Amino acid sequence: MHSLLTSKLRGAALSLCLGILAGSVQAESDTGLTPFEASYTAAMEKGISLSGTAKRTLTSQGNDIWLYRTDVDSFIASIDESLILRWENGRVVPMRYRYHLSGFLIKDRKHSIDFDWSTGVATGEYKGKRFEIELEEGVLDPLGYQLQLHQDIRNGERDMTYKVINGRSVDEERFAVINGEATSTGGDGTAFLKAEKVREDSKRQTLMWFSPEQDFLLVRLRQVEPDGSSYELKLEAADFGP
């Protein structure tokens, strides 16, 4: 039972944490987004230590269309998540989102969303059930809002709220830069911008550290659960295209 519970928690934590960093490791030039490839380590502490790796890529498909993708590999879980988006006037316009979680003692989980902006309707599937949602201007998917978060922080915004399709409903996700100031982490004297996911009446905490000296690259993410267990992501390497 402990093994099954740990496996489920591990899969859920990887999904959440990697969703949060999804848009955060990218750079932008004067003409738009810049392709990149980044690698992270993922760790869980809950009585025992478990670890994994994650790879993120942002690839131009031409004509302001981009493919955003993540591949996660760990002892008990793997995640394939991708978004095809249009980059328009500095904003993410999602077109096609896909998510698949699978692993040892973990029930497969799939989520798909297709955005039809011409008709104003998004259709998809979540937990085996089809859904249809009327689109509002600015609505994002679980990956796209992370990309927008990074861009907004980079542009100086410090309190951000996004409308996001989660499952079969539209939720609000809010983030805030703590005190609006750079802080230090790791004891190395390097300054980072620290941000937090804002939750109402929840003991769960999600913190993120961005590096202003590295185009606001996400260098660390830490989530602490109400029971004291923690999940952490740390940047290993990032390469940006021309």
C-alpha positions in Angstrom: 0.0 0.0 0.0 2.8 2.4 0.9 4.5 1.7 -2.5 1.2 2.3 -4.4 0.6 5.5 -2.5 4.1 6.7 -3.1 3.9 5.9 -6.8 0.7 7.8 -7.2 2.1 10.8 -5.3 5.2 10.7 -7.4 3.3 10.8 -10.6 1.0 13.6 -9.5 4.0 15.7 -8.2 5.9 15.3 -11.5 2.8 16.3 -13.5 2.3 19.4 -11.4 5.9 20.5 -11.1 6.7 20.0 -14.7 3.5 21.8 -15.7 4.7 24.8 -13.6 8.1 25.0 -15.3 6.6 24.3 -18.7 6.8 27.9 -19.9 9.6 29.1 -17.8 12.7 28.0 -19.7 12.7 30.0 -22.9 14.3 33.1 -24.2 12.9 35.8 -26.5 14.6 38.0 -29.1 13.2 41.2 -30.6 11.5 39.2 -33.3 9.9 36.5 -31.1 10.6 33.3 -29.3 14.0 31.5 -29.4 14.2 27.7 -29.7 15.7 26.0 -26.7 16.5 22.6 -25.1 16.7 22.3 -21.3 17.3 19.4 -18.9 16.2 19.2 -15.2 16.6 16.8 -12.3 13.5 15.9 -10.3 13.5 14.6 -6.7 10.9 13.5 -4.2 11.4 13.2 -0.4 8.8 11.2 1.4 10.5 8.8 3.8 12.5 7.6 0.8 14.2 9.5 -2.0 13.2 9.1 -5.6 14.7 10.9 -8.6 14.1 11.4 -12.3 15.0 13.6 -15.2 13.1 15.9 -17.5 13.8 17.4 -20.9 12.1 20.5 -22.3 12.2 21.7 -25.9 10.7 24.7 -27.8 10.9 24.4 -31.5 9.8 26.7 -34.3 7.5 25.2 -36.9 7.5 28.3 -39.1 5.0 31.2 -39.5 4.9 31.9 -35.7 3.8 28.4 -34.9 5.7 26.6 -32.2 6.0 23.1 -30.6 6.5 23.0 -26.9 7.3 19.6 -25.5 8.4 17.8 -22.4 9.6 14.3 -21.8 10.0 12.9 -18.3 11.7 9.7 -17.2 11.8 8.3 -13.7 11.8 5.0 -11.9 8.0 4.8 -11.6 6.6 7.4 -14.0 6.9 8.9 -17.4 5.2 12.0 -18.9 4.7 13.1 -22.5 3.2 16.6 -22.7 3.1 18.9 -25.7 1.5 22.0 -27.1 1.3 23.5 -30.5 0.8 27.2 -30.2 0.7 30.4 -32.2 2.8 33.3 -30.9 0.8 36.5 -31.5 1.6 40.0 -30.3 3.6 38.6 -27.4 0.8 36.3 -26.3 0.4 32.5 -26.3 -2.5 31.3 -28.5 -2.9 27.6 -27.8 -4.0 25.3 -30.7 -3.4 21.6 -29.7 -2.6 20.3 -26.2 -1.7 16.7 -25.4 -0.8 15.0 -22.0 0.0 11.4 -21.1 1.1 10.1 -17.7 2.0 6.4 -17.4 4.2 4.3 -15.0 4.6 1.5 -12.5 1.5 1.0 -10.4 0.1 4.3 -11.8 -3.1 4.4 -13.8 -2.6 6.0 -17.2 -3.8 9.5 -17.4 -4.6 11.4 -20.6 -5.8 14.9 -21.3 -6.3 16.4 -24.8 -7.6 19.8 -25.9 -8.2 21.2 -29.4 -8.8 24.9 -29.8 -11.0 26.2 -32.6 -10.7 29.9 -32.4 -12.7 30.4 -35.6 -15.8 28.9 -33.9 -14.9 29.9 -30.4 -15.1 26.3 -29.0 -12.5 24.0 -27.4 -13.1 20.2 -27.5 -11.2 17.5 -25.8 -11.0 14.5 -23.6 -10.2 14.1 -19.8 -10.3 10.9 -17.8 -12.0 9.1 -20.7 -14.8 11.6 -21.1 -15.3 14.1 -23.9 -16.0 17.7 -23.2 -16.7 21.0 -25.0 -16.0 24.5 -23.7 -16.9 27.9 -25.0 -13.7 29.9 -25.5 -13.1 33.2 -23.9 -10.4 35.6 -25.1 -7.1 34.8 -23.5 -8.0 31.3 -22.3 -4.9 29.0 -22.0 -4.1 25.4 -21.6 -2.0 23.7 -18.8 1.3 24.3 -20.7 0.5 27.6 -22.4 -0.1 29.6 -19.3 3.3 28.6 -18.0 4.9 30.1 -21.1 2.9 33.3 -20.6 3.9 33.4 -16.9 7.6 33.5 -17.8 7.0 36.2 -20.4 5.0 38.4 -18.0 7.6 38.1 -15.3 10.3 39.0 -17.8 8.3 42.1 -18.7 8.1 43.3 -15.2 4.7 42.0 -14.0 4.5 40.9 -10.4 1.0 39.6 -9.9 -0.6 37.5 -12.6 -3.8 35.6 -13.1 -4.7 33.3 -16.0 -7.8 31.5 -17.2 -6.8 27.9 -17.8 -8.7 24.9 -19.1 -8.1 22.2 -16.4 -9.9 19.0 -17.0 -13.4 19.9 -18.2 -13.6 23.3 -16.6 -11.9 26.7 -16.8 -10.0 27.7 -13.6 -8.0 30.7 -12.5 -4.3 30.3 -11.7 -2.6 33.1 -9.8 1.1 33.8 -9.3 2.9 36.5 -7.4 6.5 37.6 -7.1 7.2 37.6 -3.4 7.8 41.2 -2.2 8.6 42.1 -5.8 12.3 41.8 -5.0 15.2 39.6 -5.9 16.3 37.2 -3.1 19.2 34.8 -2.6 19.0 31.0 -2.6 21.4 28.2 -2.1 23.8 30.2 0.0 25.9 31.2 -2.9 25.1 34.9 -2.9 23.5 34.8 -6.3 20.4 36.9 -6.7 17.2 35.3 -7.9 13.6 36.4 -8.3 11.3 34.3 -6.1 7.7 33.7 -7.1 4.9 31.7 -5.5 1.7 30.1 -6.7 -1.1 31.7 -4.8 -3.7 29.3 -3.3 -6.7 30.0 -1.1 -7.0 28.0 2.1 -4.3 25.5 1.2 -1.3 24.4 3.1 0.4 23.2 -0.1 3.2 25.6 -1.2 4.9 26.0 -4.5 7.9 28.3 -4.9 10.0 29.2 -8.0 13.3 30.9 -8.5 14.1 32.8 -11.7 17.5 34.1 -12.7 17.4 37.7 -14.0 21.0 37.3 -15.2 19.9 34.4 -17.4 16.9 35.9 -19.1 14.7 35.0 -16.1 15.4 31.3 -16.6 13.7 29.0 -14.0 16.6 27.6 -12.0 14.7 25.8 -9.2 11.1 24.8 -8.2 10.1 23.4 -4.8 6.7 22.1 -3.7 5.9 21.2 -0.1 2.8 19.1 0.6 0.6 19.5 3.7 2.1 16.2 5.1 5.6 17.7 4.8 6.8 15.7 1.8 8.6 17.8 -0.8 9.2 17.7 -4.6 12.0 19.7 -6.2 13.2 20.5 -9.7 16.7 21.8 -10.5 18.1 23.0 -13.8 21.1 21.0 -15.1 21.7 22.6 -18.5 20.0 24.8 -21.1 20.9 25.5 -24.8 19.2 28.2 -26.8 19.0 28.3 -30.6 20.0 31.2 -32.8 
